[in-house]
Amino acid sequence: MRTHKRNTKARAWHQGYRAGVRGRPRSQCPRGALGLRSQWLEGWLLGAEERANGTLALFGLHKPR
């Protein structure tokens, strides 16, 4: 099995970050499980803050956690 499929929490965080950077609303969180949803929202919050502050180096790239 591939590594990115095994680490679901990190994957959820990265997907949330990308969604926040792109300006998607947090109400569109695709995660249902509480643990994964919180990871997605944590990534979304950081991505949305960076988009609002203009501190993004390159739009849409993965940020190391």
C-alpha atoms as an extended CHARMM CRD file, in Angstrom:
* protein
*
        65  EXT
         1         1  MET       CA              0.0000000000        0.0000000000        0.0000000000  PROA      1               0.0000000000
         2         2  ARG       CA              1.2630000000        3.4650000000       -0.7730000000  PROA      2               0.0000000000
         3         3  THR       CA              2.4250000000        5.7070000000        2.0610000000  PROA      3               0.0000000000
         4         4  HSD       CA              0.0580000000        8.5880000000        1.3420000000  PROA      4               0.0000000000
         5         5  LYS       CA             -2.9060000000        6.2700000000        1.6940000000  PROA      5               0.0000000000
         6         6  ARG       CA             -1.7620000000        5.0230000000        5.1000000000  PROA      6               0.0000000000
         7         7  ASN       CA             -1.4420000000        8.4050000000        6.7960000000  PROA      7               0.0000000000
         8         8  THR       CA             -5.0170000000        9.6140000000        6.5790000000  PROA      8               0.0000000000
         9         9  LYS       CA             -4.6620000000       12.4170000000        9.1540000000  PROA      9               0.0000000000
        10        10  ALA       CA             -1.8040000000       14.0820000000        7.2860000000  PROA      10              0.0000000000
        11        11  ARG       CA             -3.6990000000       13.6700000000        4.0400000000  PROA      11              0.0000000000
        12        12  ALA       CA             -6.8010000000       15.2940000000        5.5200000000  PROA      12              0.0000000000
        13        13  TRP       CA             -4.6880000000       18.2070000000        6.7990000000  PROA      13              0.0000000000
        14        14  HSD       CA             -3.1210000000       18.7980000000        3.3730000000  PROA      14              0.0000000000
        15        15  GLN       CA             -6.4870000000       18.6400000000        1.6360000000  PROA      15              0.0000000000
        16        16  GLY       CA             -7.8950000000       21.1630000000        4.1040000000  PROA      16              0.0000000000
        17        17  TYR       CA             -4.9010000000       23.4340000000        3.6300000000  PROA      17              0.0000000000
        18        18  ARG       CA             -5.3280000000       23.3850000000       -0.1370000000  PROA      18              0.0000000000
        19        19  ALA       CA             -9.0440000000       24.1130000000        0.2350000000  PROA      19              0.0000000000
        20        20  GLY       CA             -8.3270000000       27.0880000000        2.5090000000  PROA      20              0.0000000000
        21        21  VAL       CA             -5.7290000000       28.4770000000        0.1280000000  PROA      21              0.0000000000
        22        22  ARG       CA             -8.1610000000       28.1880000000       -2.7670000000  PROA      22              0.0000000000
        23        23  GLY       CA            -10.8760000000       30.0040000000       -0.8320000000  PROA      23              0.0000000000
        24        24  ARG       CA            -13.3620000000       27.1660000000       -0.3750000000  PROA      24              0.0000000000
        25        25  PRO       CA            -15.7220000000       27.5980000000        2.5820000000  PROA      25              0.0000000000
        26        26  ARG       CA            -15.1170000000       25.3470000000        5.5710000000  PROA      26              0.0000000000
        27        27  SER       CA            -18.7120000000       24.1570000000        5.4380000000  PROA      27              0.0000000000
        28        28  GLN       CA            -17.6840000000       22.0470000000        2.4360000000  PROA      28              0.0000000000
        29        29  CYS       CA            -15.4800000000       19.7770000000        4.5440000000  PROA      29              0.0000000000
        30        30  PRO       CA            -15.7520000000       16.2980000000        3.0170000000  PROA      30              0.0000000000
        31        31  ARG       CA            -14.5980000000       14.4970000000        6.1680000000  PROA      31              0.0000000000
        32        32  GLY       CA            -17.1570000000       12.8020000000        8.3930000000  PROA      32              0.0000000000
        33        33  ALA       CA            -15.0350000000       11.2310000000       11.1340000000  PROA      33              0.0000000000
        34        34  LEU       CA            -14.3550000000       13.5890000000       14.0160000000  PROA      34              0.0000000000
        35        35  GLY       CA            -10.5690000000       13.0960000000       14.0470000000  PROA      35              0.0000000000
        36        36  LEU       CA            -10.1850000000       13.5660000000       10.3050000000  PROA      36              0.0000000000
        37        37  ARG       CA            -12.5870000000       16.4960000000       10.2650000000  PROA      37              0.0000000000
        38        38  SER       CA            -10.5690000000       18.3210000000       12.9120000000  PROA      38              0.0000000000
        39        39  GLN       CA             -7.3630000000       17.7330000000       10.9300000000  PROA      39              0.0000000000
        40        40  TRP       CA             -9.0280000000       19.0340000000        7.7570000000  PROA      40              0.0000000000
        41        41  LEU       CA            -10.3190000000       22.1270000000        9.5670000000  PROA      41              0.0000000000
        42        42  GLU       CA             -6.9040000000       22.7770000000       11.1330000000  PROA      42              0.0000000000
        43        43  GLY       CA             -5.2870000000       22.7350000000        7.6840000000  PROA      43              0.0000000000
        44        44  TRP       CA             -8.1210000000       24.8330000000        6.2480000000  PROA      44              0.0000000000
        45        45  LEU       CA             -7.6560000000       27.4830000000        8.9380000000  PROA      45              0.0000000000
        46        46  LEU       CA             -3.9490000000       27.8610000000        8.2320000000  PROA      46              0.0000000000
        47        47  GLY       CA             -4.5400000000       27.9810000000        4.4750000000  PROA      47              0.0000000000
        48        48  ALA       CA             -7.3010000000       30.5820000000        4.8300000000  PROA      48              0.0000000000
        49        49  GLU       CA             -5.1260000000       32.7330000000        7.1280000000  PROA      49              0.0000000000
        50        50  GLU       CA             -2.2340000000       32.6380000000        4.6890000000  PROA      50              0.0000000000
        51        51  ARG       CA             -4.5250000000       33.5340000000        1.8100000000  PROA      51              0.0000000000
        52        52  ALA       CA             -5.9870000000       36.4910000000        3.7630000000  PROA      52              0.0000000000
        53        53  ASN       CA             -2.5730000000       37.7500000000        4.9200000000  PROA      53              0.0000000000
        54        54  GLY       CA             -0.9180000000       37.2680000000        1.5510000000  PROA      54              0.0000000000
        55        55  THR       CA              1.9030000000       35.2360000000        3.0980000000  PROA      55              0.0000000000
        56        56  LEU       CA              1.6810000000       32.4750000000        0.5350000000  PROA      56              0.0000000000
        57        57  ALA       CA              4.9780000000       31.8390000000       -1.2330000000  PROA      57              0.0000000000
        58        58  LEU       CA              3.4940000000       29.8210000000       -4.0970000000  PROA      58              0.0000000000
        59        59  PHE       CA             -0.2450000000       29.4100000000       -4.4430000000  PROA      59              0.0000000000
        60        60  GLY       CA             -1.5270000000       25.8980000000       -3.7910000000  PROA      60              0.0000000000
        61        61  LEU       CA              1.6960000000       24.1330000000       -2.8430000000  PROA      61              0.0000000000
        62        62  HSD       CA              1.8930000000       21.6950000000        0.0300000000  PROA      62              0.0000000000
        63        63  LYS       CA              3.1360000000       23.2120000000        3.2280000000  PROA      63              0.0000000000
        64        64  PRO       CA              5.1900000000       20.9260000000        5.4890000000  PROA      64              0.0000000000
        65        65  ARG       CA              3.4440000000       20.2520000000        8.7200000000  PROA      65              0.0000000000
